[in-house]
Amino acid sequence: MGGCRWAIIAMFAGIVWPAAVLAQQSTPGAEASPNISPQPAGDPIIVTARPLPPKDEIKSLSRSITPYVSGGSLPRFNASVCFGTSGLARRTLEQVGARLALDADLAGLELAGDGCKPNVFVLFVDGVGDQMAKLVERKWWVFGERSPAEVRDILRQRGPVRAWSNNELRGADGQRVGADGLLRVPVATRIAPAVRHDMLAAIVVIERSAVVGKTPSQIADYVAMRALGGVRPPRTGSKETILALFDSHVLEAPAEMTAFDRGYLRGLYDSSTAEFASVTQGRIARRIMKEKDAELAQTTRQAPPTAP
């Protein structure tokens, strides 16, 4: 695991997209730094347990961020992942890379080794809207086989982030389309789908100025949810998830991946490679509740005893 992790970090400093797509030099002040305020000595620390959200609320939030699929399984990586990025100071990229490796490991994903070819791209740019327009004009192939309408939907995403994944429809056991253009799959059953959606690549483009004041861990955890989970931020800001990091309506975003986020990724990648999306969504909700239960129990154990 250690060798793979550092191989990925090394890729962060030297990754260059074909024709230097969106390659930019980091600017002064662009490096993210922790937002830490010193506390006066002797101040009491009070830890209070927060009630668990109702299960229906968890289900609703998880479904609101889950990509829609017309059939088969939810999109996910079924191969090892390799991260590549550009646009921030080398030190920051190394920190983001180290955290992304931990997030991938948490999800149960394998990390590619030395000399791997990136399939997760994280690009920090100035003027994200203009850069996306240039991508459509000059590097349209980075959108895979998406229709013009789907590409327009990506361009219309609001805020400082644009993210998408390029997926491939395969048979339940990983069969690919043959030379004749046909995908041969087993007979469909009601137990499992005949096809699955494999993520081949994920791209996350972030406005450089938006990461000022964010920590490398926050940035990496956000990217992990968008790229590895294939999710979208909820329309209504929620502090339950790191997806609120760039939401202007949320005054204080989580400092790191939350129990909700950990549960989502673990639930997604704990599932079978060929499982109906609705089944996986139920598994994700249960895993989120399990993570939140564990977090509440740990918080309760760490809480200081009440003074008599």
Order of alpha helices (4+ residues) and beta strands (2+ residues): alpha-alpha-beta-alpha-beta-alpha-alpha-beta-beta-alpha-alpha-alpha
